[in-house]
């Protein structure tokens, strides 16, 4: 797509950094949606819906020269979704739950643009990564939850930060755990005609 303008519907510093690493120029326009109204149990379906809704709420504000990227990441263990912690007690409970266990991180992406018929055109994908925490001591959990790091992160940890000390095994895409599955994002952008990596 010639003369495109890419818009990231997220204020996540991690997603911004990953897109910049790809050499892309883009605008940042955070999406504001009420995630609580989506009563979807399946994690993969949930991130696909939320990433679409985040992209759509911004796409309506742009013209047909724009492509809007929405993304959503969740952490879940067994059938329980772990969102962003409400407070220290909540963060400590999540980290204790993840200690010495496998969990999954899933990120959905949605790229919205206008097709040749002036209709909305969407590409969606999701990536799932398995993550294993080593056994955590209570003193480590206490120390970590006294920092600011856990409080805007799904599952109460950041792989790219101090929380990386807790992780001893990863099966799948590393960048997905940070918040953007790079391979699937690059593939989707290329399908939209955006040239990346030469």
N, C-alpha and C positions, 0 to 999 in steps of 0.2 A: 504494500500500500504506500503510494508515494505521498510525500508531504504529511505523513501522519504525525499526530501528537499523542504521545502516550501519557496516560494519567494513572497514577497509583492511588487506589481508593483505600489508603491505609497510612497511618502515621507511625507505623512500627519502624524504629531505627534499624532493626535487623533486615527487614525487607528492603528498605531504602538502600542500605549498604550492599546487599546482594545484587540489586538491579544496577547500581553504579558500577559494581565490579564487572558487569557485562558490557560496560561502555555505553549504556543507554542514557539518553536525555529524556526527562519526564517531569511532569508536574505531580505534586503531592496534594491530594484533596481527601482528607480523612472522611470515611463513611460513618454515619451515625444511624444505626438501626436498633430496634428493640429485639435483641436476640432471644429474650425470654418467651416471646410469643410463638416461636417455632418449636412445637412439641414433637420433634423427630427423635426417635430412639436410636436408630442406626447411625453410628458416627460418620460413616462415609457419606450417607445421604445428607446428614446434617451439615457437614462442611461444604458440600456442593451447593446446598440451598443458601447457606449464609454467605459464601463467597459470591454467588450470583446476586443476592440482594444488596450486598455492599457495592458491587460494581454498578448495578442498575440504578441505585439511588443517586449516583453521580453521573451516570451516562445520560440521564435525562437533562442534565444541565449543559451538555456539550453538543457540538454540531458533528456532521458526518466526517470531519477530518480528525476525529479523536478515537482512540482506542482506550478503553478503561479496564484496568486490571484490578479485580477484587480477590482477596485471599482470606482464608480463615483456618486457624490451627486449633485442634483440641487434643487433649491427652486423655486416654482412658485405660482403665485396668479392669479386666474381666468385662462386666457390662456397665461399669460406673464411669461416667464422664467427670473428669476433674477440671474445673474451670479455673479462673483466676481467684486466688484466695481473698476472702473478705477481710481477714485480719490475721494476726500472728497465730492465734490458736488454730485457725483453719489451715494456714500454711504448714504448721507443725504436724497436724493430723495427716495432710496429704503426703508430706515427705516420709513420715513414719509408715504410711501405707505402701509407698513405693520402695522402701528399703528392702534390699535383698530379693527383689522381684522383677520380673519382666512386665513392661507396660507398652502401650502403643501410642505413637504420635501420628496423627493424620492431618494433612493439610489439603484443602480444596482450593482450586483457582478457577476464576472465570474471566474470560476476555470478551468484552462486548464492543461491537462496532456496528456500523450501518452498512447493509449490503447495497447492491446496485439498484434494488427496488425500494430503497429507503426504509427497509425493514430491519429490525434488530437481528444481528447475527452473533451467536454466542459459541465459544469454545470452552468446554469445561473438562477438568481432570482432577484427580486426587492422587495423593501418594501416601503410603502407610509405611512407617518405620518402627521396628521393634527396638526398645531400649531397656537395658538392664542396669539397675542400681546395685552397687555393692552394699553390704550391710552398713547402715549408718548408726553412729552412736548418738545418744540423746544430746550430748554436749555439742556435736557438730550441727545437729538440727537447730539447737538453740542459738548457736553462733550465726548460722546462715540466716535465720529468720529475724535476726537483729540488724541485718543489712537491708538495703532497699531492693535488692535484686529480685526476690521472689514475688513481689506484690503486683506486678503487671504481666505475669507470665502464667499461661495455662499449666497446671500441674505444680506450680510454685517453684519452678527452677529454670535456669538458663544454661543450656549446654555450652554456649559461647562465653560464659562468664565463670564465676566461682562454682556454680552448680556443675560444671564439667568435671569437677573432682569426685562427684558421686557416681559417675557413669563408667562402668568397666567393659560393657559390650554394646555394640550397635549392629543391627542387621538392617541394611537398607541405606537410604539417602540421608547423609549427614545434614545437608542444608535444609532438608524437610523439617528436621527437629528444630532448627533455628526459625523457620517460618515460611520458607518458600522452596518448593521442590524444583531445583534448577533445571534438570533435564526436561521435565514436563512443561515448565514455564518457557524455556527456550523453544521447544517444539511448537507450543501454542502460538508464541509470538511469530515464529517463522511461517506458520499457517496463515497468519494475518498479513504476511508480506513484510515483516520487520526483519531487516538484515542484522544478524548478530554473529560475532566471531568471524568476520571476513565474508 
